[in-house]
Amino acid sequence: MARLLLFNKPFGVLSQFTDRGSPTERATLSDFIAVKGVYPAGRLDRDSEGLLLLTDDGRLQARIAEPRFKLPKTYLVQVEGDPDDAALAPLRTGVRLKDGMTLPAEAKRIDAPELWPRVPPIRVRKSVPDCWLSITIREGRNRQVRRMTAAVGLPTLRLVRWSVGDWTLEGIAPGEFREVAV
C-alpha cells in the first residue's frame, strides 16, 4: 500500500532531503521527516510555505506532480496592492510570462486567513496596502504564482500552498506532517 504524507513546509526549508554542495547549512526535509523511502511529489520554493506531499509510490508521485494531470493547487497569497475584480481578471484568463501563457487560474480576494506567524515576518510598508488572494492553478511552472501576481502588478509578500487536489493543510502545524490513506 502506498504511503502519502501531508507536510506543512515552513518558510526557508528546501523541498529536498539533502543540500549537497551548499556552503551554508540550509534546512531540508530531513530536518522534519524521518520516514524512509518517501520523496516529494512536486516542489515548493524555499521562500514559500505550506502543503508538500511526499509518497513512496512512483505512479502516485507522477499523478500529483505531472502538469498533464492538471491537479488543482490552491494558494493563499498575500500581495502588495488593493486589487478590484477587474485587476484580477488577467489571472482568470491567463497571464503572459517569459515561458508563455499560463492557463486560466481561479483568483479571488479573501479575508486574511488565520495562519501561523511567518518567521521571519514579511516586510510591511505603511504606505502600500496589501491584501490576500486565493489562487488555484492547474499547472506547475517554476515560481508560477509569484510570477503571475507580479505580471499583473501585485507583488507577492507571502505564499502558502493550502491544498493539492483534495488534500489540505487543515490541522497540520508548520514543520509537522500527517500520513493519510491513499
Steps between C-alpha positions, in 0.01 A plus 500: 500500500631843405597748770402864471618770740350849517776732622464865597831633365621803695650807334871453423494120470616336177262250336768231500668275755859618448678824418816365342756749389359795689760704691234581762280268699145536374200321647378200300220245527732271698486750786125426534424160348670178612281273286716290266419450134271798438572774250335834420227494238575842354688791648435806707749787489720566800326833560152347476313316773232240523392165369763270358400143420747216540445142386681171448291417190638610162163493323336708772794739494455546123123547532555773759797678343453467124334807344320282243272371779399861583449435871375829651735672746358780716722770648425767758695800377567827677574766238590866495216707368125530529365330184140512393329233294623653173861486621463125564345432158833434324578224751166339410566509126870417499812711538785529250828406668845462345432129450157556339138544598376344821176310515213695653509501880224535754577822683302687764554733793460342841504618858838463669524130591580385852853373444804445717747791521766488233861495616643736394194723462422656163608856432223749564488844345254734664451697179416193288180302564495124481231235475451124479401300193405139445654380173445152356715382210511174306857509379827526685757726342797624700386773740182531296267669749763757596570576134129525419424746780807708411392508134171663599665752736436317828834386644472201732594557864406158638398181324345198672393194302180395673389202293591259224197322357289392798791505749529810722711643780204502735621418852870460412738740676815631326776238506251220570362229275210259495483166319174441312347197332519494122 
